[in-house]
Amino acid sequence: MEKINFTIRRGGAADLPSVHALVHELARYEKAEHEFTASVEDYRRDFEAGYFETLVVEAGDKIVGMALYYTSYSTWKGRMLYLEDFVVKEASRGQGIGQALFDAFLEEARQKGCRLAKWQVLDWNEPALNFYKKYQAVIEKEWWNGKIFFKAAP
């Protein structure tokens, strides 16, 4: 496989359709496409309101990866950066893009003075689990997620 050149930069409003498409690709991979209901318009509204930030990976004139994250707070540790989604297009994997993007996310957390970076990973996603193990990440198995869904506001 020929090595591709890529750059990582902070994402902007113009990148949101590509970010949305990558999240859609991730939802298909995670066998949860039916649960992906946020629209590009939702992304635009919430991005402009400062609810999240993105890093995007460009190869040529295409966005081939992204990390979507936001600042949160741990009552035990303090400020943290939560990685909501992290995806590299399947055709662009194996090029070091994921590692560079994750490193950029971790550096963003350091620059923001965070004491913790946190994310979720599915228990069956062996490639992702192996990726995070390379970083000596703590993969918790004792905490269960709780959720309540609300209807979208008009």
C-alpha positions, 0 to 999 in steps of 0.5 A: 500500500502506498503511503499517503500524505495527510495533515491534521487541523482543527475542524471548522463549520465547512467541515461538518458535512464530512464529519457527519458522513464519517460518523455515519460510516462509524454507525454502520460499522458499529451496527447501529446505523438506525440509531444515528439520527443527528442531522448536519443541521444539528451539527452546525447549530451545536458546533456554532454554540460551542458544544463540541470541537473537531480535529480533521484529517485531510489527504489531498482535498478529502477529509479521511478522518476526524475526532469529535470531542468536548470539554467535560468535568470529572468530580474526581480528577477535574477538567477532562476532554471527552472523545465522543467519536474518532474515525478514519475512513476504512480505505485510509486505515493502516497509514498511521492516520489514526495514531497521529489523530489520537496523538493530536487529540491527546495533545489538545487535552494537555494544552487545555490543562485536562487531567483526563481524556476519556472515551468509550469503546465497544467490547467486541471492537478488537481492532480499537481495543488493541489500538488503545492498549498500545497507549496503555489506556485503562479500559474499564469493565466495571462501570455501566453506562446509563442513558435516557433519550429525549425527543428532539426539540423542534 
